[in-house]
Amino acid sequence: MLIINLKSIHFMKQIIAGLALCLALSNKSYAQEADSVKTIRIKQISKELKVTDSQSSQIVKIQDDYKSELKKLMASKETDTKKLEKFNQIMEDKLTKLENLLSDAQLKTLLPSTEYDQIKIRNKNKTKSIK
């Protein structure tokens, strides 16, 4: 038969409290790390694209929103065809927002070539339809 005395119970409570404290501090650390990474991204984009921190923050927000929308889309139960349609719309929205914020040279620096090429193709098609 196992006999548990009051000292053992008190010791277990201390261990549990210590673990809870460690867990709480580690969550705060991850949140601070995420903020730190975001700040570094903002500074790096500001430097590379020669934009203000405010503009860089807008760019980071556009990119973060895009990633968030993609995660939701991938988790959805929609058909692949619907997902593809929504993906194209999400991508189009992101590119339009960035295009309204940045110059052509900045877009070329920021975006992967496949996304930059989409903007060029889209603008070329717009020009043809206006004529």
N, CA, C and O atoms as a GROMACS GRO file, in nm:
protein
  524
    1MET      N    1   0.083  -0.117   0.000
    1MET     CA    2   0.000   0.000   0.000
    1MET      C    3   0.088   0.125   0.000
    1MET      O    4   0.185   0.134   0.075
    2LEU      N    5   0.052   0.220  -0.085
    2LEU     CA    6   0.128   0.342  -0.100
    2LEU      C    7   0.078   0.446  -0.001
    2LEU      O    8  -0.041   0.478   0.004
    3ILE      N    9   0.170   0.496   0.077
    3ILE     CA   10   0.133   0.597   0.175
    3ILE      C   11   0.188   0.731   0.125
    3ILE      O   12   0.308   0.746   0.104
    4ILE      N   13   0.099   0.825   0.108
    4ILE     CA   14   0.138   0.958   0.064
    4ILE      C   15   0.121   1.052   0.182
    4ILE      O   16   0.012   1.066   0.237
    5ASN      N   17   0.231   1.115   0.221
    5ASN     CA   18   0.220   1.208   0.333
    5ASN      C   19   0.204   1.352   0.282
    5ASN      O   20   0.213   1.376   0.162
    6LEU      N   21   0.182   1.442   0.370
    6LEU     CA   22   0.159   1.582   0.333
    6LEU      C   23   0.280   1.645   0.266
    6LEU      O   24   0.265   1.730   0.179
    7LYS      N   25   0.402   1.605   0.306
    7LYS     CA   26   0.523   1.659   0.243
    7LYS      C   27   0.529   1.619   0.096
    7LYS      O   28   0.569   1.699   0.012
    8SER      N   29   0.490   1.497   0.064
    8SER     CA   30   0.491   1.449  -0.075
    8SER      C   31   0.391   1.528  -0.159
    8SER      O   32   0.421   1.567  -0.272
    9ILE      N   33   0.273   1.551  -0.104
    9ILE     CA   34   0.170   1.626  -0.176
    9ILE      C   35   0.218   1.769  -0.199
    9ILE      O   36   0.200   1.823  -0.309
   10HIS      N   37   0.277   1.830  -0.098
   10HIS     CA   38   0.327   1.967  -0.112
   10HIS      C   39   0.436   1.973  -0.219
   10HIS      O   40   0.440   2.065  -0.300
   11PHE      N   41   0.526   1.873  -0.218
   11PHE     CA   42   0.634   1.866  -0.317
   11PHE      C   43   0.577   1.852  -0.458
   11PHE      O   44   0.625   1.918  -0.550
   12MET      N   45   0.475   1.767  -0.477
   12MET     CA   46   0.411   1.749  -0.609
   12MET      C   47   0.345   1.878  -0.656
   12MET      O   48   0.352   1.913  -0.774
   13LYS      N   49   0.282   1.950  -0.564
   13LYS     CA   50   0.219   2.077  -0.598
   13LYS      C   51   0.325   2.177  -0.645
   13LYS      O   52   0.301   2.253  -0.739
   14GLN      N   53   0.441   2.177  -0.580
   14GLN     CA   54   0.548   2.268  -0.620
   14GLN      C   55   0.599   2.234  -0.760
   14GLN      O   56   0.627   2.322  -0.840
   15ILE      N   57   0.611   2.106  -0.787
   15ILE     CA   58   0.657   2.063  -0.920
   15ILE      C   59   0.556   2.106  -1.026
   15ILE      O   60   0.594   2.159  -1.131
   16ILE      N   61   0.429   2.083  -0.999
   16ILE     CA   62   0.324   2.122  -1.095
   16ILE      C   63   0.324   2.272  -1.115
   16ILE      O   64   0.313   2.319  -1.229
   17ALA      N   65   0.335   2.348  -1.008
   17ALA     CA   66   0.339   2.495  -1.019
   17ALA      C   67   0.461   2.538  -1.100
   17ALA      O   68   0.452   2.629  -1.182
   18GLY      N   69   0.575   2.473  -1.076
   18GLY     CA   70   0.696   2.506  -1.152
   18GLY      C   71   0.681   2.476  -1.300
   18GLY      O   72   0.722   2.555  -1.385
   19LEU      N   73   0.621   2.362  -1.331
   19LEU     CA   74   0.597   2.328  -1.472
   19LEU      C   75   0.502   2.426  -1.539
   19LEU      O   76   0.522   2.466  -1.653
   20ALA      N   77   0.398   2.465  -1.466
   20ALA     CA   78   0.302   2.562  -1.519
   20ALA      C   79   0.370   2.696  -1.545
   20ALA      O   80   0.344   2.761  -1.647
   21LEU      N   81   0.458   2.738  -1.456
   21LEU     CA   82   0.531   2.863  -1.473
   21LEU      C   83   0.623   2.854  -1.594
   21LEU      O   84   0.630   2.948  -1.674
   22CYS      N   85   0.694   2.742  -1.609
   22CYS     CA   86   0.781   2.724  -1.727
   22CYS      C   87   0.701   2.729  -1.856
   22CYS      O   88   0.744   2.790  -1.954
   23LEU      N   89   0.586   2.666  -1.855
   23LEU     CA   90   0.501   2.666  -1.974
   23LEU      C   91   0.454   2.807  -2.007
   23LEU      O   92   0.456   2.848  -2.124
   24ALA      N   93   0.412   2.881  -1.906
   24ALA     CA   94   0.366   3.018  -1.928
   24ALA      C   95   0.478   3.106  -1.981
   24ALA      O   96   0.456   3.186  -2.072
   25LEU      N   97   0.597   3.092  -1.926
   25LEU     CA   98   0.710   3.172  -1.972
   25LEU      C   99   0.753   3.134  -2.113
   25LEU      O  100   0.793   3.220  -2.191
   26SER      N  101   0.744   3.006  -2.147
   26SER     CA  102   0.784   2.965  -2.282
   26SER      C  103   0.686   3.018  -2.385
   26SER      O  104   0.728   3.055  -2.495
   27ASN      N  105   0.557   3.024  -2.355
   27ASN     CA  106   0.459   3.080  -2.448
   27ASN      C  107   0.487   3.228  -2.470
   27ASN      O  108   0.478   3.276  -2.583
   28LYS      N  109   0.520   3.300  -2.365
   28LYS     CA  110   0.552   3.441  -2.378
   28LYS      C  111   0.677   3.457  -2.464
   28LYS      O  112   0.685   3.549  -2.545
   29SER      N  113   0.773   3.369  -2.445
   29SER     CA  114   0.896   3.374  -2.522
   29SER      C  115   0.869   3.355  -2.671
   29SER      O  116   0.927   3.426  -2.753
   30TYR      N  117   0.781   3.260  -2.706
   30TYR     CA  118   0.746   3.240  -2.846
   30TYR      C  119   0.677   3.362  -2.904
   30TYR      O  120   0.703   3.399  -3.019
   31ALA      N  121   0.590   3.424  -2.829
   31ALA     CA  122   0.521   3.544  -2.876
   31ALA      C  123   0.621   3.655  -2.899
   31ALA      O  124   0.613   3.726  -3.000
   32GLN      N  125   0.716   3.672  -2.806
   32GLN     CA  126   0.818   3.774  -2.823
   32GLN      C  127   0.906   3.742  -2.944
   32GLN      O  128   0.946   3.833  -3.017
   33GLU      N  129   0.935   3.615  -2.964
   33GLU     CA  130   1.017   3.575  -3.077
   33GLU      C  131   0.945   3.606  -3.208
   33GLU      O  132   1.008   3.654  -3.303
   34ALA      N  133   0.815   3.581  -3.215
   34ALA     CA  134   0.738   3.611  -3.335
   34ALA      C  135   0.739   3.761  -3.362
   34ALA      O  136   0.756   3.803  -3.477
   35ASP      N  137   0.722   3.841  -3.258
   35ASP     CA  138   0.727   3.986  -3.275
   35ASP      C  139   0.866   4.030  -3.322
   35ASP      O  140   0.879   4.118  -3.406
   36SER      N  141   0.968   3.967  -3.267
   36SER     CA  142   1.105   3.999  -3.304
   36SER      C  143   1.132   3.965  -3.451
   36SER      O  144   1.195   4.042  -3.523
   37VAL      N  145   1.084   3.850  -3.494
   37VAL     CA  146   1.101   3.808  -3.634
   37VAL      C  147   1.028   3.906  -3.726
   37VAL      O  148   1.080   3.942  -3.831
   38LYS      N  149   0.909   3.947  -3.687
   38LYS     CA  150   0.831   4.042  -3.767
   38LYS      C  151   0.906   4.175  -3.779
   38LYS      O  152   0.911   4.234  -3.886
   39THR      N  153   0.962   4.220  -3.669
   39THR     CA  154   1.038   4.346  -3.670
   39THR      C  155   1.159   4.334  -3.762
   39THR      O  156   1.189   4.428  -3.837
   40ILE      N  157   1.226   4.222  -3.758
   40ILE     CA  158   1.342   4.199  -3.846
   40ILE      C  159   1.297   4.199  -3.992
   40ILE      O  160   1.364   4.258  -4.077
   41ARG      N  161   1.184   4.133  -4.022
   41ARG     CA  162   1.132   4.131  -4.159
   41ARG      C  163   1.102   4.273  -4.207
   41ARG      O  164   1.136   4.309  -4.320
   42ILE      N  165   1.039   4.353  -4.121
   42ILE     CA  166   1.005   4.491  -4.157
   42ILE      C  167   1.132   4.571  -4.188
   42ILE      O  168   1.137   4.642  -4.288
   43LYS      N  169   1.232   4.559  -4.103
   43LYS     CA  170   1.358   4.632  -4.125
   43LYS      C  171   1.428   4.585  -4.252
   43LYS      O  172   1.482   4.666  -4.328
   44GLN      N  173   1.426   4.453  -4.276
   44GLN     CA  174   1.493   4.400  -4.394
   44GLN      C  175   1.423   4.447  -4.522
   44GLN      O  176   1.489   4.487  -4.618
   45ILE      N  177   1.291   4.444  -4.523
   45ILE     CA  178   1.216   4.489  -4.641
   45ILE      C  179   1.239   4.638  -4.662
   45ILE      O  180   1.257   4.683  -4.776
   46SER      N  181   1.239   4.716  -4.553
   46SER     CA  182   1.265   4.860  -4.564
   46SER      C  183   1.399   4.886  -4.631
   46SER      O  184   1.411   4.972  -4.718
   47LYS      N  185   1.500   4.810  -4.588
   47LYS     CA  186   1.635   4.829  -4.641
   47LYS      C  187   1.645   4.784  -4.788
   47LYS      O  188   1.698   4.856  -4.871
   48GLU      N  189   1.592   4.665  -4.817
   48GLU     CA  190   1.605   4.610  -4.953
   48GLU      C  191   1.526   4.690  -5.056
   48GLU      O  192   1.572   4.712  -5.168
   49LEU      N  193   1.406   4.734  -5.018
   49LEU     CA  194   1.320   4.802  -5.115
   49LEU      C  195   1.328   4.954  -5.106
   49LEU      O  196   1.268   5.026  -5.186
   50LYS      N  197   1.402   5.002  -5.006
   50LYS     CA  198   1.416   5.147  -4.983
   50LYS      C  199   1.278   5.212  -4.964
   50LYS      O  200   1.243   5.309  -5.030
   51VAL      N  201   1.204   5.154  -4.869
   51VAL     CA  202   1.073   5.207  -4.833
   51VAL      C  203   1.074   5.240  -4.683
   51VAL      O  204   1.165   5.200  -4.610
   52THR      N  205   0.973   5.314  -4.639
   52THR     CA  206   0.963   5.347  -4.497
   52THR      C  207   0.922   5.224  -4.417
   52THR      O  208   0.874   5.125  -4.474
   53ASP      N  209   0.941   5.231  -4.286
   53ASP     CA  210   0.897   5.120  -4.200
   53ASP      C  211   0.745   5.103  -4.209
   53ASP      O  212   0.694   4.992  -4.198
   54SER      N  213   0.675   5.214  -4.228
   54SER     CA  214   0.528   5.207  -4.241
   54SER      C  215   0.489   5.128  -4.367
   54SER      O  216   0.402   5.041  -4.362
   55GLN      N  217   0.553   5.160  -4.479
   55GLN     CA  218   0.525   5.086  -4.602
   55GLN      C  219   0.566   4.940  -4.588
   55GLN      O  220   0.496   4.850  -4.634
   56SER      N  221   0.678   4.918  -4.523
   56SER     CA  222   0.726   4.782  -4.502
   56SER      C  223   0.627   4.703  -4.415
   56SER      O  224   0.603   4.585  -4.439
   57SER      N  225   0.570   4.768  -4.315
   57SER     CA  226   0.469   4.704  -4.230
   57SER      C  227   0.347   4.665  -4.312
   57SER      O  228   0.288   4.559  -4.290
   58GLN      N  229   0.309   4.751  -4.406
   58GLN     CA  230   0.195   4.719  -4.494
   58GLN      C  231   0.227   4.597  -4.579
   58GLN      O  232   0.142   4.510  -4.599
   59ILE      N  233   0.348   4.589  -4.629
   59ILE     CA  234   0.390   4.475  -4.711
   59ILE      C  235   0.385   4.347  -4.629
   59ILE      O  236   0.335   4.245  -4.676
   60VAL      N  237   0.438   4.352  -4.507
   60VAL     CA  238   0.438   4.235  -4.420
   60VAL      C  239   0.294   4.192  -4.390
   60VAL      O  240   0.264   4.073  -4.388
   61LYS      N  241   0.206   4.289  -4.366
   61LYS     CA  242   0.065   4.257  -4.339
   61LYS      C  243   0.001   4.189  -4.461
   61LYS      O  244  -0.072   4.091  -4.446
   62ILE      N  245   0.028   4.240  -4.579
   62ILE     CA  246  -0.027   4.179  -4.702
   62ILE      C  247   0.023   4.035  -4.714
   62ILE      O  248  -0.056   3.945  -4.744
   63GLN      N  249   0.150   4.013  -4.690
   63GLN     CA  250   0.207   3.879  -4.700
   63GLN      C  251   0.150   3.786  -4.592
   63GLN      O  252   0.119   3.670  -4.619
   64ASP      N  253   0.137   3.838  -4.471
   64ASP     CA  254   0.082   3.756  -4.361
   64ASP      C  255  -0.065   3.721  -4.387
   64ASP      O  256  -0.107   3.608  -4.362
   65ASP      N  257  -0.142   3.817  -4.437
   65ASP     CA  258  -0.283   3.791  -4.470
   65ASP      C  259  -0.293   3.684  -4.579
   65ASP      O  260  -0.379   3.596  -4.573
   66TYR      N  261  -0.205   3.693  -4.678
   66TYR     CA  262  -0.201   3.595  -4.787
   66TYR      C  263  -0.175   3.455  -4.732
   66TYR      O  264  -0.243   3.359  -4.769
   67LYS      N  265  -0.075   3.443  -4.646
   67LYS     CA  266  -0.043   3.312  -4.586
   67LYS      C  267  -0.160   3.259  -4.504
   67LYS      O  268  -0.190   3.140  -4.508
   68SER      N  269  -0.223   3.347  -4.430
   68SER     CA  270  -0.337   3.307  -4.347
   68SER      C  271  -0.453   3.256  -4.434
   68SER      O  272  -0.515   3.155  -4.402
   69GLU      N  273  -0.481   3.328  -4.541
   69GLU     CA  274  -0.588   3.287  -4.633
   69GLU      C  275  -0.557   3.152  -4.697
   69GLU      O  276  -0.646   3.069  -4.715
   70LEU      N  277  -0.431   3.132  -4.732
   70LEU     CA  278  -0.392   3.003  -4.793
   70LEU      C  279  -0.409   2.888  -4.694
   70LEU      O  280  -0.454   2.780  -4.732
   71LYS      N  281  -0.374   2.911  -4.568
   71LYS     CA  282  -0.391   2.806  -4.467
   71LYS      C  283  -0.538   2.770  -4.452
   71LYS      O  284  -0.574   2.652  -4.444
   72LYS      N  285  -0.624   2.872  -4.449
   72LYS     CA  286  -0.768   2.846  -4.438
   72LYS      C  287  -0.817   2.769  -4.560
   72LYS      O  288  -0.896   2.675  -4.548
   73LEU      N  289  -0.770   2.809  -4.677
   73LEU     CA  290  -0.812   2.744  -4.800
   73LEU      C  291  -0.770   2.597  -4.802
   73LEU      O  292  -0.848   2.510  -4.841
   74MET      N  293  -0.647   2.570  -4.762
   74MET     CA  294  -0.598   2.432  -4.764
   74MET      C  295  -0.674   2.345  -4.663
   74MET      O  296  -0.689   2.225  -4.684
   75ALA      N  297  -0.721   2.404  -4.556
   75ALA     CA  298  -0.795   2.329  -4.454
   75ALA      C  299  -0.942   2.311  -4.491
   75ALA      O  300  -1.012   2.230  -4.431
   76SER      N  301  -0.988   2.387  -4.589
   76SER     CA  302  -1.129   2.379  -4.625
   76SER      C  303  -1.161   2.246  -4.693
   76SER      O  304  -1.072   2.177  -4.743
   77LYS      N  305  -1.287   2.212  -4.695
   77LYS     CA  306  -1.333   2.084  -4.752
   77LYS      C  307  -1.386   2.103  -4.895
   77LYS      O  308  -1.457   2.016  -4.947
   78GLU      N  309  -1.353   2.213  -4.956
   78GLU     CA  310  -1.403   2.240  -5.090
   78GLU      C  311  -1.335   2.151  -5.194
   78GLU      O  312  -1.231   2.091  -5.167
   79THR      N  313  -1.395   2.144  -5.309
   79THR     CA  314  -1.337   2.064  -5.418
   79THR      C  315  -1.207   2.130  -5.466
   79THR      O  316  -1.184   2.249  -5.443
   80ASP      N  317  -1.125   2.052  -5.532
   80ASP     CA  318  -0.999   2.106  -5.584
   80ASP      C  319  -1.024   2.219  -5.682
   80ASP      O  320  -0.948   2.316  -5.687
   81THR      N  321  -1.128   2.207  -5.761
   81THR     CA  322  -1.160   2.311  -5.858
   81THR      C  323  -1.192   2.442  -5.787
   81THR      O  324  -1.144   2.548  -5.827
   82LYS      N  325  -1.273   2.435  -5.683
   82LYS     CA  326  -1.308   2.554  -5.605
   82LYS      C  327  -1.184   2.610  -5.536
   82LYS      O  328  -1.165   2.732  -5.531
   83LYS      N  329  -1.101   2.521  -5.484
   83LYS     CA  330  -0.978   2.566  -5.417
   83LYS      C  331  -0.888   2.640  -5.516
   83LYS      O  332  -0.829   2.742  -5.482
   84LEU      N  333  -0.878   2.588  -5.637
   84LEU     CA  334  -0.794   2.652  -5.738
   84LEU      C  335  -0.848   2.790  -5.772
   84LEU      O  336  -0.771   2.885  -5.786
   85GLU      N  337  -0.980   2.802  -5.787
   85GLU     CA  338  -1.041   2.932  -5.815
   85GLU      C  339  -1.012   3.031  -5.702
   85GLU      O  340  -0.974   3.145  -5.727
   86LYS      N  341  -1.031   2.985  -5.580
   86LYS     CA  342  -1.007   3.073  -5.464
   86LYS      C  343  -0.859   3.107  -5.451
   86LYS      O  344  -0.824   3.220  -5.417
   87PHE      N  345  -0.772   3.010  -5.479
   87PHE     CA  346  -0.629   3.036  -5.475
   87PHE      C  347  -0.593   3.147  -5.573
   87PHE      O  348  -0.519   3.240  -5.539
   88ASN      N  349  -0.644   3.137  -5.694
   88ASN     CA  350  -0.615   3.238  -5.795
   88ASN      C  351  -0.663   3.376  -5.750
   88ASN      O  352  -0.596   3.476  -5.775
   89GLN      N  353  -0.779   3.381  -5.685
   89GLN     CA  354  -0.832   3.508  -5.637
   89GLN      C  355  -0.747   3.564  -5.522
   89GLN      O  356  -0.720   3.684  -5.517
   90ILE      N  357  -0.705   3.478  -5.432
   90ILE     CA  358  -0.620   3.520  -5.321
   90ILE      C  359  -0.487   3.575  -5.374
   90ILE      O  360  -0.439   3.679  -5.328
   91MET      N  361  -0.430   3.505  -5.470
   91MET     CA  362  -0.304   3.549  -5.530
   91MET      C  363  -0.323   3.683  -5.602
   91MET      O  364  -0.240   3.773  -5.589
   92GLU      N  365  -0.431   3.694  -5.676
   92GLU     CA  366  -0.461   3.818  -5.749
   92GLU      C  367  -0.476   3.936  -5.653
   92GLU      O  368  -0.425   4.044  -5.678
   93ASP      N  369  -0.546   3.914  -5.543
   93ASP     CA  370  -0.564   4.020  -5.443
   93ASP      C  371  -0.429   4.064  -5.386
   93ASP      O  372  -0.403   4.184  -5.372
   94LYS      N  373  -0.345   3.967  -5.352
   94LYS     CA  374  -0.213   3.999  -5.298
   94LYS      C  375  -0.131   4.080  -5.397
   94LYS      O  376  -0.072   4.182  -5.361
   95LEU      N  377  -0.127   4.034  -5.521
   95LEU     CA  378  -0.047   4.102  -5.622
   95LEU      C  379  -0.100   4.244  -5.649
   95LEU      O  380  -0.021   4.336  -5.668
   96THR      N  381  -0.231   4.260  -5.651
   96THR     CA  382  -0.290   4.392  -5.674
   96THR      C  383  -0.253   4.488  -5.561
   96THR      O  384  -0.216   4.603  -5.585
   97LYS      N  385  -0.264   4.440  -5.437
   97LYS     CA  386  -0.229   4.525  -5.322
   97LYS      C  387  -0.082   4.566  -5.326
   97LYS      O  388  -0.049   4.682  -5.302
   98LEU      N  389   0.006   4.471  -5.358
   98LEU     CA  390   0.147   4.503  -5.365
   98LEU      C  391   0.178   4.595  -5.482
   98LEU      O  392   0.261   4.685  -5.472
   99GLU      N  393   0.110   4.574  -5.592
   99GLU     CA  394   0.131   4.657  -5.711
   99GLU      C  395   0.089   4.802  -5.684
   99GLU      O  396   0.151   4.895  -5.736
  100ASN      N  397  -0.015   4.821  -5.604
  100ASN     CA  398  -0.060   4.956  -5.570
  100ASN      C  399   0.034   5.025  -5.471
  100ASN      O  400   0.029   5.147  -5.455
  101LEU      N  401   0.118   4.948  -5.406
  101LEU     CA  402   0.206   5.001  -5.301
  101LEU      C  403   0.349   5.022  -5.349
  101LEU      O  404   0.419   5.111  -5.299
  102LEU      N  405   0.393   4.942  -5.446
  102LEU     CA  406   0.534   4.941  -5.484
  102LEU      C  407   0.556   4.973  -5.632
  102LEU      O  408   0.466   4.960  -5.714
  103SER      N  409   0.678   5.015  -5.663
  103SER     CA  410   0.716   5.038  -5.802
  103SER      C  411   0.746   4.904  -5.868
  103SER      O  412   0.756   4.801  -5.802
  104ASP      N  413   0.761   4.908  -5.999
  104ASP     CA  414   0.791   4.786  -6.074
  104ASP      C  415   0.923   4.724  -6.028
  104ASP      O  416   0.933   4.603  -6.012
  105ALA      N  417   1.024   4.808  -6.009
  105ALA     CA  418   1.155   4.758  -5.965
  105ALA      C  419   1.146   4.695  -5.826
  105ALA      O  420   1.210   4.593  -5.800
  106GLN      N  421   1.068   4.754  -5.737
  106GLN     CA  422   1.051   4.700  -5.602
  106GLN      C  423   0.977   4.566  -5.607
  106GLN      O  424   1.012   4.473  -5.535
  107LEU      N  425   0.876   4.557  -5.693
  107LEU     CA  426   0.803   4.431  -5.708
  107LEU      C  427   0.896   4.321  -5.757
  107LEU      O  428   0.890   4.208  -5.710
  108LYS      N  429   0.980   4.356  -5.852
  108LYS     CA  430   1.073   4.258  -5.908
  108LYS      C  431   1.170   4.207  -5.801
  108LYS      O  432   1.208   4.090  -5.802
  109THR      N  433   1.210   4.295  -5.710
  109THR     CA  434   1.299   4.257  -5.601
  109THR      C  435   1.228   4.170  -5.498
  109THR      O  436   1.285   4.073  -5.449
  110LEU      N  437   1.105   4.206  -5.466
  110LEU     CA  438   1.031   4.139  -5.359
  110LEU      C  439   0.974   4.003  -5.399
  110LEU      O  440   0.985   3.906  -5.324
  111LEU      N  441   0.916   3.996  -5.516
  111LEU     CA  442   0.839   3.878  -5.555
  111LEU      C  443   0.924   3.772  -5.624
  111LEU      O  444   1.023   3.803  -5.690
  112PRO      N  445   0.884   3.646  -5.608
  112PRO     CA  446   0.945   3.541  -5.690
  112PRO      C  447   0.913   3.570  -5.837
  112PRO      O  448   0.812   3.634  -5.868
  113SER      N  449   0.997   3.523  -5.925
  113SER     CA  450   0.980   3.554  -6.068
  113SER      C  451   0.845   3.507  -6.122
  113SER      O  452   0.789   3.571  -6.210
  114THR      N  453   0.793   3.396  -6.070
  114THR     CA  454   0.665   3.347  -6.120
  114THR      C  455   0.551   3.444  -6.088
  114THR      O  456   0.462   3.465  -6.170
  115GLU      N  457   0.555   3.504  -5.968
  115GLU     CA  458   0.451   3.600  -5.931
  115GLU      C  459   0.470   3.732  -6.006
  115GLU      O  460   0.374   3.793  -6.052
  116TYR      N  461   0.595   3.774  -6.020
  116TYR     CA  462   0.623   3.897  -6.094
  116TYR      C  463   0.578   3.882  -6.240
  116TYR      O  464   0.522   3.975  -6.298
  117ASP      N  465   0.603   3.765  -6.297
  117ASP     CA  466   0.562   3.739  -6.435
  117ASP      C  467   0.409   3.744  -6.449
  117ASP      O  468   0.358   3.787  -6.552
  118GLN      N  469   0.337   3.699  -6.345
  118GLN     CA  470   0.190   3.707  -6.350
  118GLN      C  471   0.144   3.852  -6.362
  118GLN      O  472   0.050   3.881  -6.437
  119ILE      N  473   0.209   3.941  -6.290
  119ILE     CA  474   0.174   4.083  -6.299
  119ILE      C  475   0.199   4.135  -6.438
  119ILE      O  476   0.116   4.206  -6.495
  120LYS      N  477   0.312   4.101  -6.495
  120LYS     CA  478   0.348   4.147  -6.630
  120LYS      C  479   0.247   4.096  -6.733
  120LYS      O  480   0.202   4.171  -6.820
  121ILE      N  481   0.211   3.968  -6.724
  121ILE     CA  482   0.114   3.908  -6.817
  121ILE      C  483  -0.021   3.976  -6.801
  121ILE      O  484  -0.086   4.010  -6.900
  122ARG      N  485  -0.064   3.994  -6.678
  122ARG     CA  486  -0.193   4.058  -6.651
  122ARG      C  487  -0.196   4.200  -6.707
  122ARG      O  488  -0.294   4.240  -6.770
  123ASN      N  489  -0.090   4.276  -6.683
  123ASN     CA  490  -0.086   4.414  -6.733
  123ASN      C  491  -0.079   4.418  -6.885
  123ASN      O  492  -0.136   4.508  -6.947
  124LYS      N  493  -0.012   4.323  -6.944
  124LYS     CA  494  -0.004   4.316  -7.090
  124LYS      C  495  -0.143   4.287  -7.148
  124LYS      O  496  -0.183   4.346  -7.249
  125ASN      N  497  -0.216   4.196  -7.084
  125ASN     CA  498  -0.353   4.165  -7.128
  125ASN      C  499  -0.447   4.283  -7.110
  125ASN      O  500  -0.535   4.305  -7.193
  126LYS      N  501  -0.429   4.358  -7.003
  126LYS     CA  502  -0.512   4.478  -6.981
  126LYS      C  503  -0.488   4.580  -7.090
  126LYS      O  504  -0.582   4.643  -7.139
  127THR      N  505  -0.361   4.597  -7.126
  127THR     CA  506  -0.326   4.693  -7.230
  127THR      C  507  -0.389   4.653  -7.363
  127THR      O  508  -0.439   4.738  -7.436
  128LYS      N  509  -0.386   4.523  -7.395
  128LYS     CA  510  -0.446   4.474  -7.519
  128LYS      C  511  -0.597   4.498  -7.522
  128LYS      O  512  -0.652   4.537  -7.625
  129SER      N  513  -0.663   4.476  -7.409
  129SER     CA  514  -0.808   4.490  -7.405
  129SER      C  515  -0.851   4.637  -7.412
  129SER      O  516  -0.962   4.666  -7.454
  130ILE      N  517  -0.765   4.729  -7.372
  130ILE     CA  518  -0.798   4.872  -7.379
  130ILE      C  519  -0.790   4.921  -7.522
  130ILE      O  520  -0.867   5.008  -7.562
  131LYS      N  521  -0.699   4.867  -7.600
  131LYS     CA  522  -0.680   4.910  -7.740
  131LYS      C  523  -0.792   4.870  -7.823
  131LYS      O  524  -0.793   4.899  -7.943
   0.00000   0.00000   0.00000
